[in-house]
Amino acid sequence: RVLSLELNKDRDVERIHGSGINTLDIEPVEGRYMLSGGSDGVIVLYDLENLSRKPSYTCKALCSVGRSHPDVHRFSVETVQWYPHDTGMFTSSSFDKTLKIWDTNTLRPADVFHFEGTVYSHHMSPVATKHCLIAVGTKSPKVQLCDLKSGSCSHILQGHRQEVLAVSWSPRHEYILATASADSRVKLWDVRRACGCLTTLDQHNGEKSKASSEAANTAHNGRVNGLCYTNDGLHLLTIGTDDRMRLWNSSTGENTLVNYGKVCNESRKGLKFTISCGCNPEFAFVPYSSTIAVYTIFTGELITMLRGHYSTVNCCVFQPNFQELYSGSKDCNILAWIPALREPVPDDISEKSPPQQHLNPAYEDAWSSSDDEG
């Protein structure tokens, strides 16, 4: 299904943003509601479900935190994320040096955390049951952990030398956090340990001579501005401004040496890329100028480039239930990429086989009723 992803001409996402879209997130509970954050501080909440049941439809914006909203972010929203366990709450962070915790129903902040520098990235663990920590990457080299329960920045992880551009919790172990920095390093932390990071990823797997001019234990030869775990948490994918993407074994910290070729990365801030879920093999979707490059994670093959945006793509998010992709761009548009319908099957075959075999389940769910299907 991922191999047949194409720009869907029948599905639009209502255009609300008047400036570039930096970040998207689909809630993991139903996979139905999507958040977007724009470079003008605006946040929009969409319903992706096709309530009209018509083949052509527009995903409607249900509500937004617009420019006139009293609590709107003053500058660019860099990250939005749903609370992983229900849709009653979501989070947003911005270049205005704040992280806001929003009540979805009232569209008012329940809490606001202030930082000394620009906030590039934040993340809540998708699997945590014993803590409510939000990891925050800012202009400071210190990684901040904000506790939703106490409302305070509970502790700080020290070890990076420059700004922290991306943070991501492991989807496998609730206390393990990965952070990526402009200092070329990616660090893995167990946040229960105060004494420093567990490991610093080394692109050379420890084999480079100490006499070399290159700094030891760097993940990339440039700023590392993108991080994404595979869904089983066993591997970590990183992207740097050295135009390289690397796949790491997250338990040993080893560089698996998969070669993706040149992965053009001109972003001066965090790069929001994503990994498929429930596919075999799994794919990475990487914003690549005005397109999205699709790679197979374990072989490094560039499968296709998804073309449709008019300007730089800043973010993409995967909807696992229907294997769909949504992307946001500087052109103010959110595009939906949907697996292509299969060819219709001749009548004599369809009697023997159940009808769902020749109709893509994504479409079936969305707008055909069982009576008119055969």
C-alpha positions, 0 to 999 in steps of 0.5 A, a space after each residue: 500500500 505504501 508503494 502505491 501512495 499517491 496524491 489524492 485528488 478526491 481528498 482535500 484538507 481545509 486550508 486554514 493556515 496563512 503561513 507555512 506548516 511546520 508540524 503535524 500530529 495524528 492522535 494515536 487513540 482513533 487515528 482520526 484527529 490531526 493537529 497542525 502548527 504554523 510559522 505564524 503561531 496558529 494551531 488547527 485541529 482537523 477531523 480526518 474522517 469522511 462524514 459525508 460518505 461521498 467519494 470527494 470530500 474535504 477534511 474539515 478544521 474543527 477549531 483553531 487557535 488563531 492569531 486573535 486567540 488570547 493564548 496564541 503562540 507569538 512566534 512559529 509553532 515548531 512541534 505539536 503533539 497529542 497527549 498519547 492516551 486521550 484526545 482531551 489534551 494536546 501540547 505545542 511548543 514554539 520559538 516564543 520560548 514556551 511549551 503549552 499544555 492545551 485542554 482540547 475542549 476549551 482550547 485554553 492552556 491548562 499549563 505553560 512552561 517558559 524557557 530561556 531560549 527558542 524551543 525546537 522540539 518536544 516529545 511525550 512518551 507514547 508508552 509511559 505509565 510511570 511518568 508524565 515527563 515531556 522532553 524539551 530541546 531548546 537553544 540551550 545544550 541542556 535537555 529539559 524534562 517537564 513534569 505534567 503532574 507537578 507542573 515544574 521542569 523536574 530535571 535537566 540532562 547535561 552533556 550536549 555542547 550546543 542546542 538540542 534540535 530533536 528529542 524522541 522517547 523510545 516506544 519500547 522503554 519508557 525511561 529511554 530518551 534520544 536527543 540530537 544536537 547541533 554538536 553533531 551528537 546523538 545521545 541516549 539517556 535513561 532519565 532515572 540516572 542522574 550521572 549522564 547519558 547511557 551512550 553517545 552514538 558513534 558513526 564509526 562504531 569505535 574504529 576510527 583512530 584517536 589521532 584523527 582530526 574528527 571529534 570522537 563519538 559523532 553521529 554525523 559530520 554536521 548538525 543532527 536535526 532529525 530523530 525517529 525510532 522505528 515502531 518496535 523501538 529496536 532501531 533509531 533513524 537520524 538525519 544530519 546536515 551532512 546530507 546523511 541519514 543513519 540507522 542505529 541499533 538502539 540497544 547496542 548503539 551500533 551504526 548499522 551502516 545502511 547506505 541511503 545515499 545523499 539525503 539532502 537536508 537544508 533545514 536550519 532547525 529540527 526536521 520532522 520526518 516519520 516512519 511507517 507503522 505496520 508495513 513490511 518492510 518499514 519505510 521512512 518518509 523524509 521531507 526533501 525540498 518540495 518533495 517527500 523521499 520514501 526509503 526502505 529503512 533496512 536496505 536504504 533504497 530510495 523507492 519514490 519521491 512524492 511530488 505535489 507541494 509547491 514549496 519546501 516540505 517541513 513535516 509529514 505524519 503517517 496514519 497507520 490504520 489506513 497506511 496514509 501519509 499527510 504532509 505540511 509545507 511552506 506553501 501553506 497546504 496539507 496534502 493527503 497521500 493515499 494508496 491507489 485503488 487497485 484495478 477492478 476485478 472481472 465479474 466472474 472472479 469477484 463472485 468467488 472471492 470476498 469483495 474486499 479483495 479488490 477494493 482498498 480497505 481505506 476507501 471501503 471504510 470511508 465511503 462505500 456501504 455494504 449494499 452497493 459494494 458488489 
